[in-house]
Amino acid sequence: MSNAKNWLGLGMSLYFWGLMDLTTTVLSGTPTPQGELEALLSDKPQSHQRSKRSWVWNQFFVLEEYTGTDPLYVGKLHSDMDRGDGSIKYILSGEGAGIVFTIDDTTGDIHAIQRLDREERAQYTLRAQALDRRTGRPMEPESEFIIKIQDINDNEPKFLDGPYVATVPEMSPVGTSVIQVTATDADDPTYGNSARVVYSILQGQPYFSVDSKTGVIRTALMNMDREAKEYYEVIIQAKDMGGQLGGLAGTTTVNITLSDVNDNPPRFPQKHYQMSVLESAPISSTVGRVFAKDLDEGINAEMKYTIVDGDGADAFDISTDPNFQVGIITVKKPLSFESKKSYTLKVEGANPHLEMRFLNLGPFQDTTTVHISVEDVDEPPVFEPGFYFVEVPEDVAIGTTIQIISAKDPDVTNNSIRYSIDRSSDSGRFFYVDITTGALMTARPLDREEFSWHNITVLAMEMNNPSQVGSVPVTIKVLDVNDNAPEFPRFYEAFVCENAKAGQLIQTVSAVDQDDPRNGQHFYYSLAPEAANNPNFTIRDNQDNTARILTRRSGFRQQEQSVFYLPILIADSGQPVLSSTGTLTIQVCSCDDDGHVMSCSPEAYMLPVSLSRGALIAILACIFVLLVLVLLILSMRRHRKQPYIIDDEENIHENIVRYDDEGGGEEDTEAFDIAAMWNPREAQAGTAPKTRQDMLPEIESLSRYVPQTCAVNSTVHSYVLAKLYEADMDLWAPPFDSLQTYMFEGDGSVAGSLSSLQSATSDSEQNFDFLTDWGPRFRKLAELYGASEGPAPLW
């Protein structure tokens, strides 16, 4: 092939050389060898007039890709002035002169000394000139000629954009366009068939086909299923020379992916689900998951789950996880094992995005059955109702039951419940709840003016499981009673002019009351009884909770009396009516004719006799003596008073009261009246308790601290709560755990001496082993008093 190509190039060069030598026609100095060639080859005689020319050349043609070892002959330049004696010198210049093309300066032969490639350069423009070899003078003007590179089929088609990636929906009809591929050929498209490309498919049949002229790839097989095969590799060939034998070819790869369509309905792999949930599960907690399988992907595999039937539709809810397309069953409302132990749900899973052309493949939904079992747990007590609102007057007695709090164990076992108050909600300890009955009682006096609302939390604890604790909020509104008298909001001070007339207004007063009656406040003003007949001033009630102070006479004199104190009685409209007396201070002032105050201070009178130095010293000495006497009296009182002194060796948590003599036992009725503990009402209704005359104990009985109001209530709760409050309020009262010790019992006691102070010296032995048979509650006593089998512990 290469030898044929070389000889072809040589033949063409020789052909054009002979052509140029025979050219006789010159048009404007540019001969046309093509016309002369036709005349030369024609048998008809040519009748034309030959004109003398200087050059026999116009353009040259040479084939590309010459691979011979010798320079490629291109053509020959010849001038009519050349006689063949070597006197003419040919010079070549322009594109590629001396590098690509050379010329024999004597003969004018042009050769290509480098390999030519039309795809790199299609033609070269050069200039030629004939010179006198001896003088160097141009024999002819410089002329331009062209060397054109003729194309051969040396470039295969190439896919510049390959490899290709394309997508086509699955189940597409036959002939659906997928993608168009394009191949380019670098050869000359205007010369022969070197650049004429034809497409064919080498790999990918029978699924796809390609148009031989346009390169459009289309589907060739119907019902291509993505779930069966998703990816295809198609190889396309492009061949030049119109696909004929000997043409060059190039290939490319087209990766085709079938995109998904919703052609697969969802199906539950399980038709029955079994789940369980604790009855204490909070709302929105997850119970379980169901899954409907869909072979599609993306939006076509999206699922919507709903509960379509069952007895648990109101107790449970279902939602769709957008990431994994599973149905999540959650708790919708509180569950109770005691009320209902199991539920049944019918769950449906459906595709929300459907394609009409695939509806015949449906239905695109499926159902499954879910059985949910509720498991029992030990629940805390439950209050009924779940909130308490109590109204109580502020003057309620201590120990009064204001509400019964009720709770029960919701479990089947129905354990016993103990009540208490969360002390963080009642830091003032105003209330107390009975541990067994749940009776809410007052433990301290209530004062609406201090706290009008109390928000406490009552706790209920199971006896068998103290960790199970329920709670309920209790809101207590303290109702107002008329327990505060009205009073002046501030100190009132007025003035009256010396020239004031009778009936003149000197002050308007008002009052405030901390109470808040339902009908509003209404105050009544009058002069106090001791000032009812006051000759100087009077008061007029304005009936709007204010009053006016008026003068009753004229002629006030500052020198006679400079200040008046007017007591005013203020009463409210409550039940019972409460009143207080406020004092209005009135100063007598000297004023001008317009009533403007000029001076309110009486003139000072100088002492007629000035004090001497001796008198001043005597006064200071008296003051010093008085101070010494006062300090002496205070010191004596301090020594006379004997407070409780706690010995360092004693336990500060115990308050031991000591007597120097033996108690009288049951016959001793002087020390403490035990009847007051059993029946406080009779103890207070009877005669005054007897006072022991033979000795004075350090601490008297605490029964004297019980208020009269508590004696009316005979319940132990009221009595103890009242005593507790009184002891808390009295800083000097001893604690309830104070211990009064007696060395011996009284002679009249039938029990004899119960003291253990001298039991260590007794020879008697007592056996306490029976305590071990009394159960775990008496284990500690058995360890203390019972027989010891091992060595005694070191305490």
C-alpha positions in Angstrom: 0.0 0.0 0.0 2.8 2.4 0.9 4.7 1.6 -2.3 1.6 2.3 -4.4 1.1 5.5 -2.5 4.7 6.6 -3.2 4.5 5.8 -6.9 1.2 7.7 -7.0 2.8 10.8 -5.6 5.7 10.5 -8.0 3.4 10.0 -10.9 1.3 13.0 -10.0 4.4 15.2 -9.7 5.7 14.1 -13.1 2.2 14.6 -14.5 2.1 18.2 -13.3 5.6 18.8 -14.5 4.7 17.8 -18.0 1.6 19.8 -17.8 3.4 22.9 -16.9 6.0 22.5 -19.6 3.2 22.2 -22.2 1.2 25.2 -21.0 1.0 27.9 -23.6 -1.9 30.0 -22.4 -1.3 32.8 -19.9 -4.1 34.8 -18.4 -2.9 37.9 -16.6 0.3 36.1 -15.9 -1.5 33.2 -14.3 -1.7 30.1 -16.5 -4.5 27.6 -16.1 -3.1 24.1 -16.5 -6.5 22.4 -16.3 -7.7 24.1 -19.5 -4.5 23.3 -21.3 -4.7 19.7 -20.1 -8.1 19.3 -21.7 -6.9 20.7 -25.0 -3.8 18.5 -24.9 -5.9 15.4 -24.3 -8.5 16.3 -26.9 -8.0 15.0 -30.5 -9.5 18.2 -31.9 -7.1 20.8 -33.3 -6.8 23.8 -31.1 -7.0 27.1 -32.9 -5.5 29.7 -30.6 -2.7 32.2 -30.7 0.3 31.4 -28.6 1.6 34.4 -26.6 5.1 34.7 -25.2 5.3 34.1 -21.4 8.0 34.4 -18.8 6.8 31.6 -16.4 5.6 28.1 -17.1 3.9 27.3 -13.8 0.8 28.1 -11.7 0.2 25.6 -8.9 1.3 22.2 -7.8 -0.4 19.2 -6.1 1.3 16.6 -3.9 0.0 13.7 -1.9 0.3 13.6 1.8 2.0 11.0 4.0 4.9 10.2 1.6 7.1 7.6 3.4 9.9 7.2 0.9 13.6 7.7 1.7 14.3 10.1 -1.2 12.9 13.7 -1.4 9.5 13.8 -3.0 9.5 15.5 -6.4 6.9 18.2 -6.5 7.4 20.0 -9.8 9.7 22.1 -11.9 10.0 25.8 -12.4 11.3 27.0 -15.8 11.7 30.4 -17.4 11.9 31.0 -21.2 15.0 33.0 -20.6 16.8 29.9 -19.3 19.0 28.6 -22.2 20.2 25.7 -20.2 23.7 27.1 -19.7 23.3 27.6 -16.0 23.2 31.4 -16.2 19.8 31.5 -14.5 19.5 31.0 -10.8 16.1 30.0 -9.3 15.3 31.3 -5.8 12.3 29.9 -3.6 10.8 31.8 -0.6 7.6 31.8 1.4 5.9 29.2 3.6 8.1 26.2 4.2 10.8 27.3 1.8 14.1 25.7 2.7 12.5 23.7 5.5 9.7 21.7 3.9 10.5 22.4 0.2 13.8 22.9 -1.6 14.6 24.0 -5.2 17.5 23.2 -7.4 18.7 26.7 -8.3 20.0 25.5 -11.7 17.2 23.2 -12.9 14.3 24.7 -11.0 13.2 21.2 -9.6 11.1 21.5 -6.4 11.3 18.6 -3.8 9.5 18.0 -0.4 12.1 17.1 2.1 9.6 16.5 5.1 6.6 14.3 5.5 3.4 16.2 4.6 0.0 15.9 6.5 -3.0 17.6 5.1 -4.8 17.6 8.4 -2.0 19.7 9.8 -1.7 22.0 6.7 -3.6 21.8 3.5 -1.5 24.1 1.3 1.6 26.2 1.2 2.0 29.6 -0.5 5.5 30.3 -1.9 7.2 32.8 -4.1 9.7 32.2 -7.0 12.2 34.4 -8.8 14.8 34.0 -11.6 18.1 35.9 -11.1 21.1 36.4 -13.3 23.7 34.1 -11.7 26.6 36.5 -12.5 25.1 39.9 -11.7 22.3 38.8 -9.3 19.9 40.9 -11.2 16.3 39.7 -11.3 15.5 38.4 -14.8 11.8 38.4 -14.1 9.5 39.9 -11.4 8.8 37.7 -8.4 5.7 35.6 -8.7 3.6 33.6 -6.2 2.4 30.0 -6.6 0.6 27.4 -4.3 1.5 23.8 -3.4 -1.7 22.0 -2.3 -1.6 18.8 -0.2 -4.0 16.1 -1.5 -5.8 14.0 1.0 -5.7 10.3 1.5 -7.8 8.2 3.9 -5.4 8.2 6.8 -7.7 9.2 9.8 -10.3 7.0 11.4 -13.6 8.4 12.7 -13.4 9.5 16.4 -16.1 10.0 19.0 -14.9 13.2 20.7 -17.6 13.1 23.4 -17.4 9.4 24.3 -17.8 7.4 26.3 -21.5 8.2 26.6 -24.0 7.9 29.6 -27.7 7.7 28.9 -30.9 6.9 30.7 -34.2 5.6 29.4 -37.3 4.7 31.4 -38.0 1.0 31.8 -40.9 -0.5 29.9 -40.4 2.1 27.1 -42.0 1.4 23.7 -39.8 0.1 20.9 -38.1 2.9 19.0 -37.8 5.2 22.0 -34.8 7.6 21.5 -32.1 7.1 24.0 -29.1 9.2 22.9 -27.4 10.4 19.7 -23.7 9.7 19.2 -21.5 11.7 16.7 -18.1 10.7 15.2 -15.9 13.1 13.3 -13.3 12.2 10.6 -10.3 14.5 10.1 -10.0 13.7 6.4 -11.2 16.0 3.6 -15.0 15.7 3.3 -14.9 17.3 -0.2 -12.6 14.7 -1.6 -13.8 11.2 -2.1 -15.4 9.1 0.7 -12.6 9.4 3.2 -14.8 11.4 5.7 -18.2 9.7 4.9 -19.1 7.9 8.2 -21.6 5.1 8.7 -22.7 3.9 12.3 -23.4 0.4 13.4 -23.9 -1.4 16.7 -21.3 -4.0 17.8 -22.7 -4.8 21.3 -26.1 -4.2 22.8 -28.4 -6.2 20.6 -31.2 -7.1 20.7 -32.0 -4.4 23.3 -30.9 -1.4 21.3 -30.3 -0.2 17.7 -28.5 2.7 16.0 -29.4 4.8 13.0 -26.5 4.3 10.5 -26.6 7.9 9.3 -27.6 10.0 12.3 -26.1 7.9 15.1 -29.4 8.0 17.2 -29.6 5.0 19.5 -33.1 3.6 20.1 -34.7 0.8 22.1 -35.2 -2.3 20.1 -36.9 -4.6 22.7 -40.2 -4.0 24.4 -40.9 -4.5 28.2 -37.3 -4.1 29.4 -37.7 -4.4 33.1 -35.3 -2.5 35.4 -35.9 -5.0 38.2 -34.6 -7.7 35.9 -31.6 -5.8 34.4 -30.8 -2.2 35.0 -27.4 -1.5 33.3 -26.5 -2.0 29.6 -23.2 -1.5 27.9 -23.6 -0.7 24.2 -20.6 -0.4 21.8 -21.1 1.7 18.6 -18.8 1.7 15.6 -18.3 4.6 13.1 -16.6 3.6 9.8 -15.5 5.9 7.0 -15.5 5.3 3.2 -19.2 4.8 3.5 -18.7 1.6 5.4 -16.9 -0.1 2.4 -14.2 -2.5 2.7 -10.9 -0.8 3.5 -12.4 2.0 5.4 -11.1 3.0 8.8 -13.3 2.6 11.9 -13.6 4.0 15.5 -15.8 2.8 18.4 -17.3 4.2 21.6 -19.1 2.9 24.6 -22.6 4.0 25.6 -23.6 3.1 29.2 -27.4 3.0 29.3 -29.3 2.8 32.6 -33.0 1.9 32.8 -34.7 4.4 35.1 -37.5 3.3 37.4 -41.2 3.6 36.8 -44.0 2.6 39.3 -44.7 -0.8 37.8 -44.5 -2.9 40.9 -47.2 -2.8 43.6 -46.2 -3.0 47.3 -46.7 -6.2 49.2 -46.3 -7.1 52.9 -44.0 -10.1 53.3 -45.8 -10.8 56.6 -49.6 -11.0 56.8 -49.6 -11.1 60.6 -47.4 -9.1 63.1 -47.3 -9.8 66.8 -46.1 -6.9 69.1 -46.2 -5.9 72.8 -46.1 -2.7 74.7 -45.9 -1.8 78.4 -48.9 -0.1 79.7 -46.7 2.7 81.1 -45.4 3.6 77.6 -45.6 7.3 77.1 -47.6 8.9 74.3 -45.7 8.9 70.9 -43.4 6.0 72.0 -42.7 3.4 69.4 -44.5 0.1 69.6 -43.2 -1.6 66.5 -42.6 -1.4 62.7 -44.3 -2.9 59.6 -42.8 -3.0 56.1 -44.4 -3.3 52.7 -41.8 -4.4 50.1 -41.8 -2.5 46.8 -39.3 -3.5 44.1 -39.4 0.1 42.7 -37.1 2.8 44.0 -37.1 6.5 44.6 -40.5 8.3 44.5 -42.1 5.2 43.0 -41.2 3.2 46.2 -42.6 5.8 48.6 -45.2 4.4 50.9 -48.1 5.7 53.0 -49.3 3.6 55.9 -52.7 4.0 57.5 -54.8 2.1 60.1 -58.0 1.1 58.2 -59.7 -1.1 60.7 -59.4 -2.7 64.2 -60.2 -1.9 67.8 -56.9 0.0 68.4 -57.4 2.8 65.9 -58.1 5.3 68.8 -55.2 3.9 70.9 -52.4 3.7 68.4 -51.2 5.7 65.4 -48.9 4.9 62.5 -46.5 7.1 60.5 -44.1 6.5 57.6 -40.4 6.7 58.0 -39.3 8.7 54.9 -35.8 7.2 54.9 -36.6 3.5 55.1 -40.3 3.6 54.0 -41.4 1.6 57.0 -44.6 2.1 59.1 -43.9 3.1 62.7 -46.7 2.2 65.1 -46.8 4.6 68.1 -48.9 5.0 71.3 -51.7 7.6 70.7 -53.3 7.7 74.2 -52.4 6.2 77.7 -52.8 2.4 77.9 -54.1 0.4 80.8 -53.6 -3.3 81.3 -56.4 -3.4 83.7 -58.8 -1.9 81.1 -57.8 -3.7 77.9 -55.0 -6.3 77.5 -54.7 -6.5 73.7 -55.6 -4.7 70.5 -55.9 -5.6 66.8 -55.0 -3.3 63.9 -55.5 -3.6 60.2 -52.7 -1.6 58.5 -52.7 -0.7 54.8 -49.6 0.3 52.8 -50.1 2.1 49.5 -48.1 4.0 46.8 -49.1 7.6 46.8 -47.6 8.2 43.3 -49.3 6.1 40.6 -48.9 6.0 36.8 -52.0 5.5 34.8 -50.5 3.2 32.1 -49.5 0.7 34.8 -52.8 0.6 36.8 -53.5 -2.8 35.2 -50.6 -4.2 37.2 -52.2 -3.3 40.5 -53.7 -2.9 43.0 -51.0 -0.7 44.4 -51.8 -1.3 48.0 -51.7 -4.2 50.5 -52.9 -4.9 54.0 -51.6 -6.7 57.1 -52.9 -7.5 60.6 -51.1 -6.3 63.7 -51.8 -7.8 67.2 -50.6 -5.7 70.1 -50.4 -7.1 73.6 -50.4 -4.7 76.6 -48.0 -5.8 79.4 -48.7 -5.1 83.0 -46.3 -2.9 85.1 -46.4 -1.8 88.6 -47.9 1.7 88.2 -47.9 4.5 90.8 -51.1 5.4 92.6 -53.5 7.5 90.6 -55.5 10.4 92.1 -59.1 10.9 91.3 -59.6 13.7 90.3 -56.2 14.7 88.9 -56.5 18.2 90.3 -57.9 19.7 93.5 -59.1 23.2 94.1 -59.9 24.2 97.7 -61.2 27.4 99.2 -60.7 27.9 102.9 -61.2 31.0 105.1 -58.1 32.5 106.6 -59.5 32.2 110.2 -59.8 28.4 110.0 -58.6 26.6 113.1 -55.4 24.6 113.2 -56.1 20.9 112.5 -59.3 21.5 110.5 -59.8 19.1 107.6 -60.2 21.1 104.5 -60.2 18.4 101.8 -60.0 14.6 101.5 -57.4 13.6 99.0 -58.1 10.2 97.4 -55.8 8.0 95.4 -55.9 4.3 94.4 -53.5 1.7 93.1 -54.5 1.1 89.4 -52.9 -2.4 89.5 -54.8 -5.5 90.1 -53.0 -6.1 93.4 -54.5 -2.8 94.8 -51.8 -2.1 97.3 -52.2 0.1 100.4 -51.3 3.8 99.9 -49.7 6.3 102.3 -50.1 10.0 101.7 -47.6 12.8 102.3 -46.9 16.4 101.2 -44.0 17.3 99.0 -42.3 19.8 101.4 -40.6 21.6 98.5 -44.1 22.8 97.6 -45.0 23.7 101.2 -41.8 25.1 102.7 -43.8 27.1 105.3 -45.5 23.8 106.5 -48.9 25.3 106.5 -50.6 22.0 105.9 -50.6 18.4 107.0 -52.1 15.3 105.3 -53.1 12.2 107.2 -50.9 9.3 106.2 -53.7 6.8 105.8 -56.9 8.7 105.1 -55.5 11.5 102.9 -57.3 14.2 105.0 -55.7 17.5 104.3 -55.6 19.7 107.4 -54.2 23.1 108.4 -51.0 23.0 110.5 -50.5 26.7 110.9 -52.7 29.8 110.9 -53.5 31.1 107.5 -53.2 34.7 106.6 -54.6 35.9 103.3 -52.8 39.1 103.5 -49.5 37.2 103.6 -50.3 34.3 101.3 -53.5 34.4 99.4 -52.8 31.2 97.4 -51.0 28.0 98.2 -50.0 25.5 95.6 -48.9 22.2 97.2 -48.2 18.7 95.8 -49.6 15.7 97.7 -47.8 12.4 97.2 -49.2 8.9 97.3 -46.8 6.0 97.8 -47.4 2.3 97.6 -46.7 0.5 100.9 -45.2 -2.6 99.1 -43.2 -0.6 96.6 -42.1 2.8 97.9 -40.6 3.6 94.5 -44.1 3.9 93.0 -45.1 7.4 94.0 -48.0 9.4 92.4 -48.6 13.1 92.8 -51.5 15.5 92.5 -51.5 19.3 92.5 -53.7 21.0 95.1 -54.4 24.7 94.8 -55.7 26.3 98.0 -57.3 29.7 97.9 -57.4 31.5 101.2 -60.7 33.4 101.5 -60.6 36.8 103.2 -62.2 37.4 106.6 -62.4 40.8 108.2 -59.4 40.5 110.5 -57.6 43.8 109.7 -58.8 47.2 110.9 -58.6 50.2 108.6 -55.8 52.7 109.3 -54.2 55.8 107.9 -51.9 55.0 105.0 -49.4 57.6 106.3 -48.7 60.1 109.0 -51.1 63.0 108.6 -49.9 66.5 109.6 -52.0 69.6 108.9 -51.9 73.3 109.9 -54.5 75.9 110.8 -53.9 79.6 110.5 -54.4 81.8 113.4 -56.8 83.8 111.4 -58.8 80.8 110.2 -62.6 81.0 110.4 -65.1 78.4 111.6 -66.0 75.7 109.1 -62.7 76.1 107.2 -61.3 72.8 105.6 -57.8 72.1 106.9 -57.2 68.4 105.8 -58.8 65.6 103.8 -57.9 62.1 105.1 -58.3 58.6 103.7 -57.7 55.0 105.0 -56.5 51.6 103.8 -57.5 48.1 104.8 -55.5 45.0 104.0 -58.7 43.0 103.8 -60.4 42.5 100.5 -64.2 42.1 100.9 -66.3 41.0 98.0 -68.4 44.1 98.0 -65.4 46.4 98.2 -64.2 48.6 101.0 -66.3 51.2 102.7 -64.9 53.2 105.6 -66.7 55.3 108.2 -65.0 58.3 109.9 -65.8 59.9 113.2 -64.0 61.6 116.1 -62.8 59.2 118.8 -65.1 59.1 121.9 -62.6 61.0 123.9 -62.8 63.8 121.4 -66.4 63.6 120.5 -67.1 67.1 122.0 -63.9 68.7 120.6 -64.6 72.5 120.5 -61.8 73.2 118.0 -62.3 70.7 115.1 -65.0 68.4 113.6 -65.0 65.8 110.9 -67.3 65.3 107.9 -67.5 61.8 106.2 -67.5 62.3 102.4 -69.1 58.8 101.8 -66.3 57.9 99.4 -63.8 56.5 101.9 -62.4 59.9 102.6 -63.3 62.5 105.3 -62.8 66.3 105.7 -61.4 67.9 108.9 -63.0 71.3 109.5 -62.5 74.0 112.1 -65.4 74.6 114.6 -64.2 78.0 115.8 -61.9 80.9 114.9 -59.3 82.7 117.0 -56.5 80.2 117.3 -53.4 81.5 119.0 -50.0 80.0 118.6 -48.8 81.3 121.9 -51.8 79.7 123.7 -51.4 76.2 122.0 -49.2 75.5 119.0 -50.1 71.9 118.3 -53.5 70.0 118.5 -53.8 66.2 118.3 -57.1 65.1 116.9 -58.0 61.4 117.4 -60.1 60.0 114.5 -62.0 56.7 114.6 -62.0 54.7 111.4 -64.4 51.7 111.0 -64.9 49.3 108.1 -68.1 47.7 106.9 -67.0 44.0 107.5 -68.4 41.4 109.8 -67.5 41.9 112.5 -66.8 45.6 112.3 -63.2 46.5 113.0 -62.0 50.0 113.8 -58.8 51.8 114.7 -57.9 55.3 115.9 -55.6 57.5 114.0 -54.2 60.8 115.2 -54.1 63.9 113.0 -51.4 66.4 114.1 -52.5 70.0 113.6 -50.1 72.9 114.0 -51.2 76.4 114.5 -49.3 78.7 112.1 -49.3 82.4 111.5 -50.5 83.2 107.9 -50.9 86.2 105.8 -54.3 87.5 104.6 -54.3 85.1 101.6 -53.8 82.1 103.9 -50.2 81.4 103.1 -48.2 80.0 106.0 -45.5 82.4 107.4 -44.3 80.6 110.5 -45.4 77.6 112.5 -42.8 77.8 115.3 -43.6 79.5 118.6 -41.3 82.3 119.7 -38.6 81.1 121.9 -38.4 82.5 125.4 -34.9 83.1 126.9 -34.3 81.8 130.4 -34.1 84.8 132.7 -31.1 83.4 134.6 -28.1 81.8 133.0 -26.7 78.6 134.5 -23.4 78.8 136.3 -20.4 76.4 135.8 -21.0 74.8 139.1 -24.7 74.0 138.2 -23.6 72.4 135.0 -21.1 70.2 136.8 -23.7 69.1 139.3 -26.1 68.1 136.5 -23.4 66.0 134.7 -22.5 64.3 138.0 -26.2 63.4 138.6 -26.4 61.9 135.1 -23.3 59.8 135.7 -24.7 58.5 139.0 -27.9 57.5 137.3 -26.0 55.6 134.6 -24.1 53.6 137.2 -27.3 52.7 139.0 -28.9 51.5 135.8 -25.9 49.3 135.0 -25.9 47.8 138.5 -29.5 46.9 138.3 -29.1 45.2 135.0 -26.2 43.2 136.3 -28.1 42.0 139.3 -31.0 40.9 137.1 -28.7 39.0 134.9 -27.2 37.1 137.8 -30.6 36.4 139.3 -31.8 34.9 136.1 -30.6 31.3 135.7 -30.8 30.1 132.0 -30.3 26.6 131.0 -26.6 25.8 130.9 -25.6 22.9 128.6 -22.7 20.9 130.0 -20.1 20.1 127.4 -20.3 16.5 128.4 -24.0 16.3 127.9 -25.7 15.5 124.6 -27.0 18.8 123.1 -29.8 16.9 121.4 -31.4 16.0 124.7 -32.9 18.3 127.2 -32.7 16.6 130.6 -34.7 18.1 133.4 -33.4 17.1 136.8 -35.2 17.2 140.2 -33.5 16.8 143.5 -36.2 14.6 145.0 -38.2 11.6 144.1 -41.4 11.9 142.1 -44.6 11.0 143.7 -45.6 8.4 141.1 -49.2 8.0 140.4 -50.1 9.5 143.7 -48.3 12.7 142.8 -51.0 14.9 141.3 -49.1 18.2 141.8 -46.4 17.8 139.2 -48.4 17.2 136.0 -52.1 16.8 135.2 -52.2 13.9 132.9 -55.9 14.5 132.4 -55.1 17.4 130.1 -53.7 14.9 127.6 -56.7 12.7 127.6 -59.4 15.3 127.6 -58.2 18.8 127.1 -61.8 20.1 127.0 -62.6 18.9 130.6 -59.2 20.0 131.8 -59.8 23.6 130.7 -63.5 23.6 131.7 -62.7 22.5 135.2 -60.8 24.3 137.9 -57.4 25.7 137.5 -54.7 23.1 137.6 -53.0 22.7 140.9 -49.5 24.1 141.4 -46.9 22.1 143.2 -46.0 24.0 146.4 -43.1 21.9 147.7 -40.8 22.6 144.7 -40.6 24.5 141.5 -39.7 22.5 138.4 -37.4 23.9 135.8 -39.8 23.3 132.9 -43.6 23.4 133.3 -46.0 21.2 131.3 -46.4 22.1 127.6 -50.2 21.8 128.0 -50.3 25.5 128.9 -49.3 26.3 125.4 -52.5 24.8 123.9 -54.8 27.5 122.6 -58.4 27.7 123.6 -59.6 27.1 120.0 -57.8 23.7 119.9 -59.5 22.4 123.0 -62.8 22.4 121.1 -61.6 19.8 118.7 -61.1 16.5 120.6 -59.2 14.8 117.9 -55.6 14.0 118.7 -54.5 15.4 115.3 -55.8 18.9 116.1 -54.3 18.8 119.6 -50.9 17.7 118.5 -50.8 20.1 115.5 -51.8 23.0 117.8 -49.1 22.1 120.3 -46.5 21.8 117.5 -47.4 25.3 116.2 -47.3 26.8 119.7 -43.9 25.2 120.4 -42.5 26.5 117.1 -43.7 30.0 117.8 -42.4 30.1 121.4 -38.6 30.4 121.4 -38.4 29.7 125.1 -40.5 26.5 125.1 -38.6 23.3 125.5 -38.6 20.7 122.7 -41.1 17.8 122.7 -38.4 15.3 123.3 -37.3 16.7 126.6 -36.6 14.0 129.2 -37.7 14.3 132.8 -35.9 11.7 134.9 -36.9 10.4 138.3 -34.5 8.2 140.3 -37.3 6.2 142.0 -41.0 5.7 141.6 -43.3 6.9 144.3 -44.2 4.8 147.3 -47.9 4.6 146.2 -47.1 3.0 142.8 -48.3 -0.5 142.5 -45.8 -1.1 139.8 -42.9 -0.5 142.1 -39.7 1.1 140.9 -39.3 1.1 137.1 -36.0 2.9 137.0 -33.0 1.3 135.4 -30.5 3.5 137.2 -29.7 0.9 139.8 -30.5 -2.2 137.8 -26.8 -2.8 137.2 -26.2 -3.5 140.9 -29.1 -5.8 141.2 -28.5 -9.5 141.6 -31.7 -10.5 139.7 -31.4 -12.0 136.3 -34.1 -11.5 133.7 -34.4 -13.6 130.5 -35.3 -11.6 127.4 -34.8 -14.5 124.9 -38.5 -14.5 124.2 -38.0 -11.3 122.1 -36.5 -13.3 119.3 -39.9 -15.0 118.8 -41.6 -11.7 118.3 -40.5 -11.2 114.7 -38.2 -8.8 112.8 -39.7 -5.6 114.5 -38.2 -6.7 117.8 -34.9 -7.9 116.4 -33.0 -4.8 117.8 -34.4 -5.3 121.3 -33.5 -9.0 121.1 -30.0 -8.1 120.2 -29.7 -5.6 123.1 -31.4 -7.7 125.9 -31.3 -11.2 124.6 -28.7 -13.9 125.3 -25.5 -13.5 123.3 -24.1 -16.6 121.8 -20.8 -15.2 120.6 -18.3 -12.8 122.1 -19.6 -9.4 123.1 -19.0 -6.7 120.4 -16.8 -3.7 121.1 -18.8 -0.5 121.2 
